[in-house]
């Protein structure tokens, strides 16, 4: 069985729109099962199967649970739905994971076995850079080569060259941002630090960082707290931004920031991989 053109078209459309979804594929069946090897389905984050077919209730619950988890940590999963007697022979219980396979019980009368590969398809990670400094421009250029959707926000008058960004914002108003997991870096370096930091704090993100010294960040922190900004929000801002690699040039500093963002991005995936083992 092969995927229908409509299903493949929908998957391509969702991916082009930077929407999250799961592509579930039946890779093996034994005995009587409703779906056969090659059957596919597209599952949205709310658990809705919007296209395709992976069988009935015997496999649906286990696959939807795996789909939610895969969208949360970005790690693909293999789900094996088997009757209880076969699970007992393997020495596993429903819900357990062994050698990278999550096992589930098939309670249907057919007593068939079905293995389903659950693959999350996530939007490009979004990097929002505030500022037109040399570090900001280097960060935008490097991030795009790594597959980030880059938004650079800075007053147009501060830009001496056209940045390598997907979206340019004149000023620091972050009204419409790309979906996907978001990372925010303030790299104004003396030009609009306070305004940019305010805009960054209002932006929901997995990572906030400030390119500048700890002393400078402390000074801005005191000023913003006196203006009513929640101290807990300011405490989430990493300053100085980036890993301590001894970076000196703008390109090296940008690299250290992207290295730190990569650690943040992959942390959940590493933990999920370790627990699967």
C-alpha positions as CSV (number, residue, x, y, z in Angstrom):
1,X,0.0,0.0,0.0
2,X,1.3,3.5,-0.8
3,X,0.2,6.8,0.5
4,X,-2.4,8.6,-1.5
5,X,-1.5,11.8,-3.4
6,X,-4.0,13.7,-1.3
7,X,-2.2,12.7,2.0
8,X,1.2,13.6,0.6
9,X,-0.1,16.9,-0.7
10,X,-1.5,17.7,2.7
11,X,1.8,16.8,4.4
12,X,3.6,19.1,2.0
13,X,1.2,21.9,2.6
14,X,1.4,21.6,6.4
15,X,5.2,21.6,6.2
16,X,5.2,24.6,3.9
17,X,2.9,26.5,6.4
18,X,5.3,25.6,9.3
19,X,2.6,23.6,11.1
20,X,3.3,20.8,13.4
21,X,2.0,17.3,12.7
22,X,2.9,13.6,13.0
23,X,3.2,11.2,10.1
24,X,2.3,7.7,11.3
25,X,3.3,4.8,9.1
26,X,2.4,1.1,9.6
27,X,5.7,-0.7,8.9
28,X,4.7,-4.3,9.8
29,X,1.7,-6.4,10.5
30,X,1.3,-10.0,11.6
31,X,-2.0,-12.0,11.4
32,X,-5.3,-10.1,11.0
33,X,-5.1,-6.3,11.3
34,X,-7.3,-3.5,9.9
35,X,-4.5,-1.6,8.4
36,X,-1.6,-3.1,6.4
37,X,2.0,-2.3,6.0
38,X,2.5,1.0,4.2
39,X,-0.7,2.6,5.5
40,X,-0.1,6.2,6.7
41,X,-2.0,8.9,8.6
42,X,-1.4,12.5,9.4
43,X,-2.1,13.5,13.0
44,X,-2.5,17.1,14.2
45,X,-1.3,18.2,17.7
46,X,-4.9,18.0,19.0
47,X,-5.0,14.3,18.2
48,X,-7.1,14.6,15.1
49,X,-6.4,12.2,12.3
50,X,-6.9,14.5,9.3
51,X,-5.9,12.1,6.5
52,X,-5.1,8.5,6.0
53,X,-5.7,5.4,8.0
54,X,-3.8,3.3,10.6
55,X,-6.5,1.0,11.8
56,X,-9.2,1.3,14.4
57,X,-9.3,1.5,18.1
58,X,-6.9,-1.4,18.6
59,X,-4.0,0.8,17.7
60,X,-5.4,4.4,17.8
61,X,-4.9,5.1,21.5
62,X,-1.3,4.0,21.6
63,X,-0.4,5.9,18.4
64,X,-2.1,9.1,19.5
65,X,-0.3,9.0,22.9
66,X,3.0,8.4,21.1
67,X,2.2,11.3,18.7
68,X,1.6,13.7,21.5
69,X,5.0,12.7,23.1
70,X,6.8,12.9,19.8
71,X,5.5,16.5,19.1
72,X,6.6,17.5,22.6
73,X,10.2,16.3,22.4
74,X,10.8,16.0,18.6
75,X,11.9,12.4,18.8
76,X,10.4,9.7,16.5
77,X,8.9,6.6,18.1
78,X,8.2,3.0,17.2
79,X,5.0,1.6,18.6
80,X,4.2,-2.2,18.6
81,X,0.6,-3.2,19.3
82,X,0.5,-6.9,20.2
83,X,-1.8,-9.3,22.0
84,X,-1.1,-9.9,25.7
85,X,0.3,-13.4,25.2
86,X,2.9,-12.2,22.7
87,X,3.9,-9.3,25.0
88,X,4.3,-11.9,27.8
89,X,6.6,-14.0,25.6
90,X,8.7,-10.9,25.0
91,X,8.8,-10.2,28.7
92,X,7.3,-6.7,28.4
93,X,4.1,-5.1,29.8
94,X,1.9,-2.6,27.9
95,X,3.4,0.9,28.1
96,X,6.9,-0.3,28.5
97,X,9.7,0.6,26.1
98,X,12.4,-1.9,25.1
99,X,15.2,-1.4,22.7
100,X,13.5,1.8,21.4
101,X,10.1,0.2,20.9
102,X,7.0,1.2,22.9
103,X,4.7,-1.8,23.4
104,X,0.9,-1.6,23.7
105,X,-1.7,-4.3,24.2
106,X,-4.1,-5.2,21.3
107,X,-7.4,-5.9,23.0
108,X,-9.3,-6.5,19.8
109,X,-10.6,-10.0,18.9
110,X,-8.3,-10.1,15.8
111,X,-5.3,-10.5,18.1
112,X,-3.0,-9.2,15.3
113,X,0.3,-7.4,15.6
114,X,1.0,-4.0,14.1
115,X,4.2,-1.9,14.3
116,X,3.7,1.8,13.6
117,X,6.5,4.4,13.1
118,X,5.5,7.8,14.6
119,X,7.5,10.7,13.1
120,X,7.0,14.3,14.3
121,X,7.3,17.0,11.6
122,X,8.0,20.3,13.4
123,X,8.2,23.9,12.1
124,X,11.7,25.4,11.6
125,X,12.9,26.8,14.9
126,X,12.5,30.5,15.0
127,X,15.3,32.9,16.0
128,X,14.3,36.4,16.8
129,X,17.3,38.9,16.9
130,X,16.8,42.4,18.2
131,X,19.5,44.8,17.1
132,X,21.7,45.7,14.1
133,X,25.1,45.1,15.7
134,X,27.9,43.1,14.0
135,X,27.0,40.2,16.3
136,X,23.4,40.4,15.3
137,X,24.2,40.3,11.6
138,X,26.6,37.4,12.1
139,X,24.1,35.5,14.1
140,X,21.4,35.9,11.5
141,X,23.7,34.7,8.7
142,X,24.9,31.6,10.6
143,X,21.4,30.7,11.9
144,X,19.9,30.6,8.4
145,X,22.4,28.0,7.3
146,X,21.3,25.9,10.3
147,X,17.7,25.9,9.2
148,X,16.3,28.6,11.5
149,X,13.6,31.0,10.5
150,X,15.2,34.3,11.3
151,X,13.5,37.5,12.2
152,X,15.7,40.5,12.7
153,X,14.2,43.6,14.4
154,X,16.0,46.9,14.4
155,X,15.5,50.5,13.3
156,X,16.1,50.6,9.6
157,X,18.4,53.6,10.1
158,X,20.8,51.4,12.2
159,X,21.3,48.9,9.4
160,X,24.4,49.5,7.2
161,X,23.8,46.4,5.2
162,X,20.9,44.1,4.3
163,X,20.8,41.3,6.9
164,X,20.4,37.7,5.9
165,X,17.0,37.2,7.5
166,X,13.6,35.8,6.5
167,X,11.8,38.7,8.1
168,X,13.0,42.3,8.7
169,X,11.2,44.5,11.3
170,X,11.7,48.2,11.4
171,X,12.1,48.9,15.1
172,X,11.4,46.5,18.0
173,X,7.7,45.8,17.6
174,X,7.4,42.0,17.5
175,X,3.7,41.7,16.4
176,X,3.7,38.7,14.1
177,X,6.3,36.0,14.6
178,X,6.8,32.6,13.0
179,X,5.6,29.5,14.7
180,X,7.8,26.8,16.0
181,X,10.1,26.8,19.0
182,X,11.3,30.3,19.5
183,X,14.7,31.7,20.7
184,X,15.3,35.4,21.3
185,X,18.6,37.3,21.4
186,X,19.0,41.0,22.1
187,X,22.2,42.2,20.4
188,X,21.7,46.0,20.3
189,X,25.0,46.7,22.0
190,X,24.3,50.2,23.1
191,X,21.6,51.2,20.6
192,X,18.2,50.8,22.1
193,X,19.1,48.2,24.7
194,X,16.2,49.0,27.1
195,X,13.5,49.1,24.3
196,X,14.8,45.9,22.8
197,X,14.9,44.1,26.1
198,X,11.4,45.1,26.9
199,X,10.2,43.7,23.5
200,X,12.2,40.5,24.1
201,X,10.6,39.9,27.5
202,X,7.1,40.2,26.0
203,X,8.0,37.5,23.5
204,X,7.2,33.9,24.5
205,X,10.4,31.8,23.9
206,X,12.4,28.9,25.1
207,X,15.5,31.0,25.4
208,X,16.2,34.7,26.1
209,X,19.7,36.1,25.9
210,X,21.4,39.5,26.0
211,X,24.7,40.2,24.2
212,X,26.6,42.3,26.8
213,X,28.3,42.1,30.1
214,X,26.6,40.8,33.3
215,X,27.2,44.3,34.8
216,X,25.3,46.0,32.0
217,X,22.5,43.5,32.3
218,X,22.3,44.1,36.0
219,X,22.0,47.8,35.4
220,X,19.2,47.3,32.9
221,X,17.5,44.8,35.2
222,X,17.4,47.4,38.1
223,X,15.9,50.0,35.7
224,X,13.2,47.7,34.3
225,X,12.3,46.4,37.8
226,X,11.8,49.9,39.0
227,X,9.5,50.4,36.0
228,X,7.3,47.5,37.0
229,X,8.8,44.6,35.0
230,X,8.6,41.2,36.8
231,X,12.0,40.3,38.2
232,X,11.3,36.6,37.4
233,X,11.1,37.5,33.7
234,X,14.4,39.3,33.8
235,X,16.1,36.4,35.6
236,X,15.3,34.2,32.6
237,X,17.6,36.3,30.4
238,X,21.0,34.7,29.9
239,X,23.7,37.4,30.1
240,X,26.2,37.4,28.6
241,X,24.7,35.3,25.8
242,X,26.5,32.2,24.5
243,X,28.8,29.5,25.8
244,X,32.1,30.6,27.3
245,X,34.3,29.6,24.3
246,X,36.7,32.5,24.6
247,X,35.0,34.1,21.6
248,X,36.3,37.5,20.4
249,X,35.0,38.3,16.9
250,X,31.4,38.9,16.1
251,X,31.4,35.6,14.1
252,X,32.8,33.7,17.1
253,X,30.3,35.2,19.5
254,X,27.5,34.4,17.2
255,X,28.8,30.8,17.0
256,X,28.8,30.6,20.8
257,X,25.2,31.8,21.0
258,X,24.1,29.2,18.5
259,X,25.9,26.5,20.3
260,X,24.1,27.5,23.5
261,X,20.7,27.5,21.6
262,X,21.5,24.1,20.2
263,X,22.1,22.7,23.7
264,X,18.7,24.2,24.7
265,X,17.0,22.8,21.7
266,X,18.4,19.3,21.9
267,X,18.2,18.8,25.7
268,X,14.7,17.3,25.6
269,X,15.7,15.0,22.7
270,X,18.8,13.8,24.5
271,X,16.8,13.1,27.7
272,X,14.1,11.3,25.7
273,X,16.7,9.2,23.9
274,X,18.4,8.2,27.2
275,X,15.1,7.2,28.8
276,X,14.2,5.0,25.7
277,X,17.5,3.1,26.2
